[in-house]
């Protein structure tokens, strides 16, 4: 008991202030321990409060994102992934499409192809119109206007190749010169160079308002190529509306729009019941010459622009006559549809007079995409019919590729009894039309089959057309012998459509943009202007091979 009592008394002395007053060192030590302990407790409490506040903010953010996700899903369930018709109805719905890893990987492969093509052009042909990869030099196929450089600008921009884009942009600002003694195709220059010629291209004066298709860049002197017999080409004359309407919208000067719309008004005055026009039009009388009717070379993009100007104007009354003309032409297109035996491939034949020719250009493979795009403007039954035809024709065009040893398509094909598909002109110049249609069908249906077909075509280009210094076409798709030309539209169209085929639908949305025939996106702007429908013409407004380059198929045998 006594020992216990002394120990207890000893412990209590440590809490007696007098103990520490007699021992200053222990007092100081106690004070330090007290301060340190207080700081630790205060710091812990502060951290707890901060964590509680941060946790609260995170909870709020999660709740906000969950609400946004719910709204997004609800919106998608109503409008679908792509609503190019501006309406929310079941006919236009497609499944939600995520940017899956395979799409990302393929898109990067296409981007790598663009980098390879562009780097080769920069190294060997900078400032020239096109690159000849085998001989490593540039050629001025379009008068030295830097066609590949300008044609590639928006592809570089879309793919996020900012440094390359800026270098090209600086060249345009500092080095582009149109004052050249060169007879340029108004059509080719307009679609590739995006109306940079402005006033120069408007210098045609014909009684009918149907334009001449050739003009000297330095001296004017508009005329038509000799090989047309003096006639204007349908596709050339009817494929400038998108660009010049956009030019009027951006400059505020209506003369550009008026000039090109007079062409359509003139053609509409005598538009045939089937909406099919021959490829040659007399520029003096505005009458149709006896020539081929085709959705291929020299006819194709006239029909494409009837639809696309309607879309460009946001489908208002001001552009209604374009849609009406297009629908009339689609009735005519149906009359040209034939099917092979035994495989039942659908194709578009050509017509001259009352005679049909069982031939289809690869250029006509733009038609499936056009039909798919235009189908959304019909009622349910017609929409289904034209979309179904678009899918059938796309299958045929894909088989243009699959039917050759190189898996690349020839320039045109013939269809004979009991023989499905036979390649006619056997070169391939890196054309985009089939890939273009696969892009539209993918966007509109969400069917991944079209992505697979596009990927197979891309791989065939990589295998057969890629060389160390760029990309080349083939002289013969059966043997794989290479030519010596990298066409500007390979960068502007083929690679762009392949890239977009593996991109989310929000990248260049079809609700906001319409592509010209060279795959350059033009903003959709609602048209409210009143179009004069009386048929008043605009006639009172104040190298042959190269002019045929795009729609007849320029081929270099070098």
C-alpha positions, 0 to 999 in steps of 0.5 A: 500500500505504501509503495502504491501511494508514493507512485500515485503522488509522484505521477500527480506532480507532473500536472502541478504548474509549480513543478514546471515553474521550478524547471524552465527546460521542462516547461519549454519542452512541454510548450513545444509539444503543445504547439506541435500537437495543436498544429497537427490537429489543425492541419488534419481538420483543414485537410478533412474540410478540403477533402469534403469540399472537393468530394462534394464538388465531384459529386455535383459534377458527376450528377451534372454529367449524368444529367447531360448524358441522359439528355444526349441519349434522349436527343439521339433517340429522337433525331438519330445520329445523322438527320440530314433531312431536318426532321425527326422521324423513324425513317431517318434514324440510324444506330448510335455510332461510337468512335471505336478503336478500329475506326481510330486505327484505320483513320490514323492509317489514312492520315499516314497515307495523306502525310506520305502523299503530301510530304512527297509533293512538298519535296518534289513538286512544291508549287506545281500542279501535280507530282510525278512520283516516279521521276520525282518532279512536278508538272503544271497540268493546270497552268501552274496554279498549285492545283494539288496544294490548293486542292489539299488545303481542307484535307490537311485542315480536317486531318489536323495537319496544322503545320502542313496547312500553314505552309500551304496557306502561306504559299497561296497568300504569297505565291499564287498567281493567275496571270498566266497565258494558259487556256484553263478549264473553267470547270476544273479550275472552279472545283479544284481551286474553289472559285479563286478565279472569280471574275476571270471565270465569268467572262463568257458571253453567249446568247443563251447564257450557257457558258463556254468551258475554256478561258485564257487566264491572262487574256480572257478569250472564252471558247469551247474545245475543238473536239466538242464541235464547238458545243459546251459540255453538260457537266462543265456548264452545270457544275459551277453553281455551288461554288459561285453561289457561295462566292456571292454569299461571302462577297455580297455581290450577286453577280456570281450567283446570277451568272451560274443560276442563269444556266440552270434557268436556261436548261429548265426552259426545255427540260425533258420529261425524263430529265436526261440531257446529252453531254453536249449543249449548243451555247448559242441556241441553248439546244441539246446536241445529238450525243451520249446521255450518261451519268459518267464522264461529262454528264455526271456532276450536272445531276449531282449539283441539282441536288446539292444546290437544293441542300446548300440553300437549306431546301427552301422555296428559293431552291425548290426548282433544283430539287424538282429538276433532280427528281425528274432526272431520277425518273430518267435514271431509273430507265437506265438501270439494268441488271446482269446475269447470273449475279444480278448486279445493278448498273447504269447503262448509257443512251444515245438516241433510242439505243442503250449501251451496256457500259458504266464508267467508274465515274458514275459510281458517285451515283449511289451516294447521290441517291442515298443523299437525295432519298431523304427528301422523299416520302417513306416509300420513294425514300426506301426505293431509292436508298435500296437502289443506291445500295445495289449500285454501291455493291456493283461499284465495289465489285468493280474493284474486287473483280480485278487481280489488283482489287482496284477498279478500271476506268469503265466496265461493260456488261454482256449476256451471261457475263457479269462484269468485264473491265473495259478501259483498264487504267486506274487513276486513283479516283474517289467516286466509289469511296465517296458513295461508301461514305454517304451510305455509311453516314445515312445507314450506319451499316459498317459493311461500307466501312469494310469495303472502304478499308479493302479499297484503301488497302488495295491502294496501299499495296499497288499505288504507294511507292517511296515518293508518293502514290501513282495510278495503274496503267492496267489494273490486271497487271498492276503496271504503274503510271507516273502521276499523283492526281490532285483529287487523290489527296482532295477526295479519295483520302478525305472520304476514306478519313471521314468514312472512319470518323464520327458523323460530327466531323463535317456534319451533313446537317451543316455542310455540303460537299462540292464535286471535288469534296470541298465542304461548303456551308449550308446557308438558308436561301430566302431570295426569290428566284426568277423562274420566267426563263430569262437568260443571262446571255447579255452578261458581260488545252483541250486535253487538260480540259478533259482531265477530270470527267473524261479521265486524263491518263499519263502513260509516262 
